[in-house]
Amino acid sequence: MANFVVSFVALFLFYIFQQSNASYNVITFGAKPDGKTDSTQSFLKAWSAACSSASPSIVYVPQGSYLLKAIVFSGPCKNKITVQIDGTLVAPTDYRALGNSGYWILFIKVNRVSVFGGTLDARGAGFWACRKSGVNCPGHVHLLIQSITFNWANDILISGLTSINSQSMHLVINSCNNVLVRNVRVTAPALSPNTDGIHVQISTGVTITGSTIQTGDDCISIGPSTKNMLMSSIKCGPGHGISIGSLGNTVNEGGVENITLTNSIFRGSDNGVRIKSWARPSNGFARNVVFQNLIMNNVKNPIIIDQNYCPSNQGCPHQSSGVKISQVTFRNIQGTSATPEAVTFNCSPSNPCSGIILQDIKLTYMNKAATSSCKNIGGTSSGVLMPASCV
Ligand SMILES: *[C@@H]1O[C@H](CO)[C@@H](O)[C@H](O)[C@H]1NC(C)=O
């Protein structure tokens, strides 16, 4: 009987212990919600308290505005961590204060981290203006500063985050497994350079859902070595669309595989769905891709595969892409094109696209049927096809 009571009490305590989340409020660690005082060290202290907690913990950021310089939240941590952000995180007004690391907010080697809410304001306008002026801005070209990045992270949830005016990419998922991004909002001007909304690469099992992205580069871009990715209920535009690529930048490159985009809307974007690769040798590939149930509103290139990407004709003149594109389905895509050619397949002469499936496409240009063009492509078409299929 005594034994029974002891184990019952132990079980009860274990239950309480499991339920109790230690909470670390950044204000307790000295953060100031005035938008002016540098709160970087306070956030780091709250993070390290949470990270060394044996029970699940919360890092809490109350309402207000917090100035953060470049900050790294590193793991691995002892247990799962929830970062609840009710406030706004702002970068220094002078972008030079972020240094040359390429990151503003970086999570590295963390597992089981959830980020709820929060607004990130990277105040990118000064940096964009510097780039436009052509002088040598810090980070220009090689180390553009991303607003929030997850490197080597697993089991991540990002929910309800808002990112505005990043200096370059807003949210980057790099070398991660099992990431859910939901109800995220990204905003930057249509002409802000390289401000991709969400960039994913070298990652498996990334889901992006219910998100609105209005920015100056790709709404979502998918880099090499990415597989099992699902995107749904995305609103994109302005922006450069949802792109797989650029692929084939290097000779040895992991492929992109099993990618689905469904139930999404594009509005005034430069592209709708796009696969692009550099026109140079590579063993990269993109296969088993589905783009379905999409609405295009006034989109310049609603459907495009471009394997002849060679900006400024540098490093690839007269070459063709080694990237193999196969088993790509475009299904139930309707709406309006902003240019006469709504469907463009410009595949590699040395590695033609294969297994391209077109089904129920209805895209018009100024109330008339749009056109399509095909180079080096094989596949099948069925259902209603407007423009007529060239596959
Ligand atoms: C493809 O990716 C989805 C996630 O989007 C996953 O559920 C499915 O198992 C993957 N399929 C294969 C064959 O790996």
The ligand as an SDF file (V2000), in Angstrom:
LIG
                    3D

 14 14  0  0  0  0  0  0  0  0999 V2000
    5.8800   14.4370  -49.9440 C   0  0  0  0  0  0  0  0  0  0  0  0
    5.7950   15.5160  -49.0520 O   0  0  0  0  0  0  0  0  0  0  0  0
    4.6850   15.4500  -48.1620 C   0  0  0  0  0  0  0  0  0  0  0  0
    4.7030   16.7230  -47.3480 C   0  0  0  0  0  0  0  0  0  0  0  0
    4.3650   17.7870  -48.1700 O   0  0  0  0  0  0  0  0  0  0  0  0
    4.7650   14.2210  -47.3030 C   0  0  0  0  0  0  0  0  0  0  0  0
    3.6190   14.1390  -46.4720 O   0  0  0  0  0  0  0  0  0  0  0  0
    4.8570   12.9970  -48.1880 C   0  0  0  0  0  0  0  0  0  0  0  0
    5.0660   11.8610  -47.3870 O   0  0  0  0  0  0  0  0  0  0  0  0
    6.0280   13.1430  -49.1560 C   0  0  0  0  0  0  0  0  0  0  0  0
    6.0310   12.0330  -50.0830 N   0  0  0  0  0  0  0  0  0  0  0  0
    7.0740   11.2320  -50.2160 C   0  0  0  0  0  0  0  0  0  0  0  0
    6.9280   10.1540  -51.2290 C   0  0  0  0  0  0  0  0  0  0  0  0
    8.0820   11.3530  -49.5430 O   0  0  0  0  0  0  0  0  0  0  0  0
  1  2  1  0
  1 10  1  0
  2  3  1  0
  3  4  1  0
  3  6  1  0
  4  5  1  0
  6  7  1  0
  6  8  1  0
  8  9  1  0
  8 10  1  0
 10 11  1  0
 11 12  1  0
 12 13  1  0
 12 14  2  0
M  END
$$$$
